[in-house]
Amino acid sequence: MRHGKKFNHLGRTASHRAALLSNMASSLILHKRIETTVAKAKELRKYVEPLITKSKDDSTNNRRVVFAYLQNKESVKELFGIVSEKVANRPGGYTRIIKLGNRLGDNAEICFIELVDFNETMLAASAEKAGKTRRSRRSGAKKEEGSDSIVAAAPAIEAPSAEVVEDAVVIEEVVAEEALAAEEVVEVVAETEVAVEEVVAEEAPAAEVVAETEVAAEEVAADEVVAEEAPAAEEPTDAPATEEPTKEKDA
């Protein structure tokens, strides 16, 4: 009979339950995160957190006590070495349970249980959130009359951070470089246009010379044709020689 025992027996005997929690605690210390059911994770949290608290005081007695629970030299070494340094400033709450839904086989609730100080992603997110805190402008105290109360109630103007100033300087430098690049492109285009105009100007006289040469050649050819036709027109035609004697005989 239970006799008022409120903890979850996990359907196991006392020895089986102790061995289960011992193995799960060793795995959690070595791997920093394990996947299990929600019921086992809640019992493991009550089992392993007192051991983590004992690891903050690295003494022979505490090592023997923890080893009596874990029965694993590697996990004891990891706990009193790396884990104790990470949790030195944390006053409890060393583990976190993240629910994942239900298991397909038996529909049991599945979750991750992990050591809080070894989840770098959530630590970075919490640090960023803490850095972006914003003060409320509302005040519970009544406003006093006079300029002194107005000055006291006015919110302080925060100076821009160094990162914002550095970003602004970098942006200005990039804009200046882009402007210089655009000016250089315009200068190159202008030089190209001038070069094209010079080439066209140089080619224009050559075209005129070619045209004049063609006209002169045509005139020479025309003169030669005229000269050939002129002698042909000056030669007399051959008249018949028998016409005049015929007329004399008739007379």
C-alpha positions as CSV (number, residue, x, y, z in Angstrom):
1,M,0.0,0.0,0.0
2,R,1.1,3.6,-0.7
3,H,0.4,4.9,2.8
4,G,0.3,8.6,1.8
5,K,3.4,8.4,-0.5
6,K,2.7,11.1,-3.1
7,F,5.7,10.6,-5.4
8,N,5.3,8.8,-8.7
9,H,6.5,5.1,-8.4
10,L,6.8,4.9,-12.2
11,G,5.4,1.3,-12.0
12,R,8.6,-0.1,-10.6
13,T,10.0,-1.4,-7.4
14,A,12.2,0.7,-5.2
15,S,15.4,-0.9,-6.4
16,H,14.4,-0.7,-10.1
17,R,13.3,2.9,-9.7
18,A,16.6,3.9,-8.0
19,A,18.6,2.2,-10.8
20,L,16.5,3.9,-13.4
21,L,17.0,7.4,-11.9
22,S,20.7,6.8,-11.3
23,N,21.3,5.9,-15.0
24,M,19.2,8.8,-16.2
25,A,21.0,11.3,-14.0
26,S,24.4,10.0,-15.2
27,S,23.2,10.4,-18.8
28,L,21.9,13.9,-18.2
29,I,25.2,15.0,-16.6
30,L,27.3,13.5,-19.4
31,H,25.2,14.6,-22.4
32,K,23.5,17.7,-20.9
33,R,20.2,16.8,-22.6
34,I,18.1,13.6,-22.8
35,E,14.7,12.7,-24.2
36,T,12.3,10.8,-22.0
37,T,8.7,10.9,-20.8
38,V,7.3,13.8,-18.8
39,A,6.7,11.6,-15.7
40,K,10.2,10.3,-15.6
41,A,11.6,13.8,-16.2
42,K,9.8,15.2,-13.3
43,E,11.1,12.5,-11.0
44,L,14.6,12.9,-12.4
45,R,14.6,16.6,-11.7
46,K,13.9,15.9,-8.0
47,Y,16.6,13.3,-8.0
48,V,19.5,15.2,-9.8
49,E,19.2,18.8,-8.6
50,P,20.2,18.0,-5.0
51,L,23.3,16.2,-6.4
52,I,24.2,19.3,-8.5
53,T,23.9,21.5,-5.5
54,K,26.3,19.2,-3.6
55,S,28.8,19.5,-6.5
56,K,29.2,23.2,-5.8
57,D,31.3,22.3,-2.7
58,D,34.1,20.0,-4.0
59,S,34.9,18.0,-1.0
60,T,35.7,14.3,-0.5
61,N,32.6,13.7,1.5
62,N,30.4,15.2,-1.2
63,R,32.0,13.2,-3.9
64,R,31.4,10.0,-2.0
65,V,27.8,10.9,-1.4
66,V,27.2,11.7,-5.1
67,F,29.0,8.5,-6.2
68,A,26.7,6.5,-3.9
69,Y,23.8,7.8,-6.0
70,L,25.3,7.8,-9.5
71,Q,27.7,4.8,-9.3
72,N,29.6,6.2,-12.3
73,K,33.1,7.7,-12.0
74,E,32.9,9.6,-15.3
75,S,29.6,11.3,-14.4
76,V,31.0,12.3,-11.0
77,K,34.1,13.7,-12.6
78,E,32.0,15.7,-15.1
79,L,29.7,16.9,-12.4
80,F,32.4,18.2,-10.1
81,G,34.5,19.6,-12.9
82,I,32.6,21.3,-15.8
83,V,29.0,21.3,-14.5
84,S,29.8,22.8,-11.1
85,E,31.7,25.7,-12.8
86,K,28.7,26.5,-15.0
87,V,26.1,26.4,-12.2
88,A,28.3,28.2,-9.6
89,N,26.2,31.4,-9.6
90,R,22.8,29.8,-10.0
91,P,20.8,29.3,-6.8
92,G,18.8,26.3,-8.0
93,G,16.6,25.4,-11.0
94,Y,19.4,23.7,-12.9
95,T,17.2,21.7,-15.3
96,R,14.5,22.6,-17.8
97,I,11.7,20.4,-19.2
98,I,10.6,21.1,-22.8
99,K,7.5,19.1,-23.9
100,L,7.5,17.6,-27.4
101,G,4.0,16.1,-27.7
102,N,2.8,12.5,-27.5
103,R,4.6,9.3,-28.5
104,L,3.1,7.3,-31.4
105,G,3.3,3.9,-29.8
106,D,1.6,4.4,-26.4
107,N,0.6,8.1,-26.6
108,A,2.9,9.0,-23.7
109,E,3.9,12.6,-23.2
110,I,7.5,13.0,-24.5
111,C,9.9,15.8,-23.5
112,F,13.5,17.0,-23.3
113,I,15.1,17.5,-20.0
114,E,18.3,19.5,-20.1
115,L,20.8,21.5,-18.0
116,V,19.9,25.2,-18.2
117,D,23.4,26.6,-18.4
118,F,24.4,24.4,-21.4
119,N,21.7,25.6,-23.8
120,E,23.7,28.3,-25.6
121,T,20.7,29.3,-27.9
122,M,18.3,30.1,-25.1
123,L,21.1,31.8,-23.1
124,A,21.8,34.1,-26.0
125,A,18.1,34.8,-26.5
126,S,17.6,35.6,-22.8
127,A,20.7,37.9,-22.8
128,E,19.4,39.8,-25.9
129,K,15.9,40.1,-24.3
130,A,17.5,41.5,-21.1
131,G,19.5,44.0,-23.1
132,K,16.4,45.4,-24.8
133,T,14.4,46.1,-21.6
134,R,12.3,49.3,-21.7
135,R,11.3,51.5,-18.9
136,S,7.7,52.5,-18.5
137,R,6.9,56.2,-18.6
138,R,4.2,55.8,-16.1
139,S,5.0,56.6,-12.5
140,G,3.0,55.6,-9.4
141,A,4.1,58.7,-7.5
142,K,2.0,61.9,-7.9
143,K,3.4,64.7,-10.0
144,E,4.5,67.6,-7.9
145,E,3.9,71.2,-9.1
146,G,6.8,73.2,-10.4
147,S,9.6,72.7,-12.9
148,D,11.6,70.5,-10.5
149,S,9.0,67.8,-10.6
150,I,8.8,68.1,-14.4
151,V,12.5,67.7,-14.7
152,A,12.6,64.8,-12.3
153,A,9.7,63.0,-14.1
154,A,11.2,63.5,-17.5
155,P,12.7,60.3,-18.9
156,A,16.5,60.3,-19.3
157,I,17.7,60.4,-22.9
158,E,19.9,57.5,-23.6
159,A,23.0,58.1,-25.6
160,P,23.4,56.1,-28.7
161,S,25.4,53.0,-28.2
162,A,28.8,52.4,-29.6
163,E,27.5,49.7,-32.0
164,V,25.0,52.1,-33.5
165,V,27.6,54.8,-34.0
166,E,30.0,52.3,-35.6
167,D,27.2,51.1,-37.9
168,A,26.4,54.7,-38.9
169,V,30.1,55.4,-39.7
170,V,30.3,52.2,-41.8
171,I,27.1,53.2,-43.7
172,E,28.5,56.7,-44.4
173,E,31.8,55.2,-45.7
174,V,29.9,52.8,-48.0
175,V,27.8,55.7,-49.3
176,A,30.9,57.8,-49.9
177,E,32.6,54.9,-51.8
178,E,29.5,54.4,-53.9
179,A,29.4,58.1,-54.8
180,L,33.1,58.0,-55.8
181,A,32.5,54.9,-57.9
182,A,29.5,56.7,-59.6
183,E,31.6,59.8,-60.4
184,E,34.4,57.6,-61.8
185,V,31.8,55.8,-64.1
186,V,30.5,59.2,-65.3
187,E,34.0,60.4,-66.0
188,V,34.8,57.2,-68.0
189,V,31.6,57.6,-70.0
190,A,32.4,61.2,-70.8
191,E,36.0,60.2,-71.9
192,T,34.5,57.5,-74.1
193,E,32.1,60.0,-75.8
194,V,35.0,62.4,-76.4
195,A,37.1,59.6,-77.9
196,V,34.2,58.6,-80.2
197,E,33.7,62.2,-81.4
198,E,37.4,62.5,-82.1
199,V,37.3,59.2,-84.2
200,V,34.3,60.5,-86.1
201,A,36.0,63.8,-86.7
202,E,39.1,62.0,-88.0
203,E,37.0,59.7,-90.3
204,A,35.0,62.5,-91.8
205,P,37.9,64.0,-93.9
206,A,38.8,60.5,-95.1
207,A,35.2,60.1,-96.3
208,E,35.3,63.4,-98.1
209,V,38.5,62.4,-99.9
210,V,37.0,59.1,-101.0
211,A,34.0,60.9,-102.3
212,E,36.1,63.5,-104.2
213,T,38.2,60.6,-105.7
214,E,35.1,58.8,-106.9
215,V,33.8,62.0,-108.5
216,A,37.1,62.7,-110.2
217,A,37.2,59.1,-111.5
218,E,33.7,59.4,-112.9
219,E,34.6,62.7,-114.7
220,V,37.7,61.1,-116.2
221,A,35.7,58.1,-117.4
222,A,33.1,60.5,-119.0
223,D,35.9,62.5,-120.7
224,E,37.4,59.3,-122.2
225,V,34.0,58.2,-123.5
226,V,33.4,61.6,-125.1
227,A,36.9,61.6,-126.7
228,E,36.3,58.1,-128.2
229,E,32.9,59.2,-129.7
230,A,34.3,62.4,-131.2
231,P,36.6,60.9,-133.9
232,A,33.9,58.5,-135.0
233,A,31.6,61.5,-135.7
234,E,34.3,63.5,-137.7
235,E,35.0,60.6,-140.2
236,P,33.1,61.3,-143.7
237,T,30.7,58.8,-145.0
238,D,31.5,56.9,-148.2
239,A,29.2,58.2,-151.1
240,P,28.5,56.1,-154.3
241,A,31.0,56.9,-157.1
242,T,28.9,55.8,-160.1
243,E,26.1,58.5,-159.7
244,E,27.9,61.4,-161.5
245,P,29.1,59.6,-164.6
246,T,25.6,58.2,-165.1
247,K,24.2,61.7,-165.1
248,E,26.8,62.8,-167.7
249,K,25.9,60.0,-170.1
250,D,22.3,60.8,-169.9
251,A,23.0,64.5,-170.8
